[in-house]
Amino acid sequence: MRGIRRVATGAPDSARPEDLHHAVKQAIVRHHRIHVFRGGPTKHSAYLHRGLAMAHFQFIQINPGDYLNFLVVDVDHDDALVRLLHPAVPEPHWIIENPANGHAQAGWMIEPVLLGQGARPHPIRYAQEVQRALDLLTVNDAAFTRFLVRNPAAHSPAGDVRFGRRVQPYSLGELRLHMQNYRDPFDEEFSAWPSSPAVGAPQRPPEADAAIGRNNAIFYRTRSELWGRYQATGKLPALEESLDYASSLNSALTTPLPHREIRDLAASAVRQVANGKGRLRSGAVNTWFAAKGRKGGQSTTRSKRAAAAENALKGTQARTSQADTGAARATALRSLGRTLADIAKEIGKSIRTIQRYLSRARKQDDITQASGSNPQPSSDSRSSSQPTWNHSPTFHPAPSRRPQLRTYLPMLPALSPGPQMNGFPALLYLAQMPPFWLA
């Protein structure tokens, strides 16, 4: 069969021939070149993955949004393998056959075609012509979007995999020449290359939304059609109009969607058009968005911006005042010996908030004492033989130590040995003094 070699379903890598495993399979993996792609065990459970190897998934996103690296066909016929191995069809790099029904997918590696920003329209149209020719030759499924395909490089592929003999990617010219140069020995008028170009070939890169499934394709086309009618008549289209147009698109599919899904898509399209979505992406000025822009510009005047800044400042001040009040109240209750849980219950705050209040009060006390505004002991306390000491747990910063040390110096003569303070009683008196050097 033209060099196509078969690998059984779910066969481990060790059972595959070395030349196919390292040549064709690794070439496909290298040519995939997508770091973030969708993959999963089925096409209905394919999720976005980042940095994982494509061999982990049976269904994968084959092409990125801005490049075309592969051409793929999906043949939903019992004789799909015969159609794909026809001499007029260029030899695929891989074929995956579904053993349950005989349907198959085939893919060709091609030299990358840019679809994103800065892409030229001619290579895109050229790739579309080649893809169309392959579709006509193999009778491709018209509803196949080529977004998610069966993975030929999976550890456990979803079907019987057959690899071709070619390792290098095709150029579009090579694929075209193969189909143009083929001559059918039984039908001289047969031509593998279509005589007429594709109708309505786009002049710019296709929208990425049109490549993610039948549901989204019908929805976006219906929404664009409704938006055009809305702009032309100024009247929001009814649900019946949306449903009729979506149903016409669905009837053109080889495998139409259920009526329930079409009804939901049509209703969603009407809602989004009513919300201003679905506009045509062209350079023309949109009257609806122009009016919205003028309204937004008028609402953000200089006076309103100043008022917004003033309101933000007032809010900050109000929150600061509330925090100061809470800190003072929490400190007062704490000085009475109340627990944090009791204070939180009485104030109506969490224990963590009470801890922040107490920490805020201690910081303010430190700042106040460091600035020198802490009141000094009175003259009465200096002249008394037994001064009243401040047992505050707050330690004062270094700049305040020397002045407080001087406040204790007048008391030192009273501690000199005398008739009433000799020996051990004097030491006891000194031991009862607070550690003023740490005050």
Salt bridges, closest charged atoms under 4 A:
ASP13 OD1 - LYS25 NZ 3.19
ASP13 OD2 - HIS155 ND1 3.23
GLU18 OE1 - HIS22 NE2 2.61
ASP19 OD2 - ARG5 NH1 2.93
ASP76 OD1 - HIS103 ND1 3.55
ASP79 OD1 - ARG83 NE 3.02
GLU91 OE1 - ARG165 NH2 2.90
GLU97 OE1 - ARG162 NH1 2.97
ASP135 OD2 - ARG146 NH2 2.56
ASP160 OD2 - ARG6 NH2 3.09
GLU174 OE1 - ARG166 NH2 3.02
GLU207 OE2 - ARG204 NH1 2.79
GLU207 OE1 - ARG281 NH1 3.40
GLU225 OE2 - ARG229 NE 3.08
GLU241 OE1 - ARG229 NH1 3.45
ASP264 OD1 - ARG263 NE 3.76
GLU310 OE2 - LYS314 NZ 3.59
ASP324 OD1 - ARG360 NE 2.75
GLU346 OE1 - ARG338 NH2 2.87
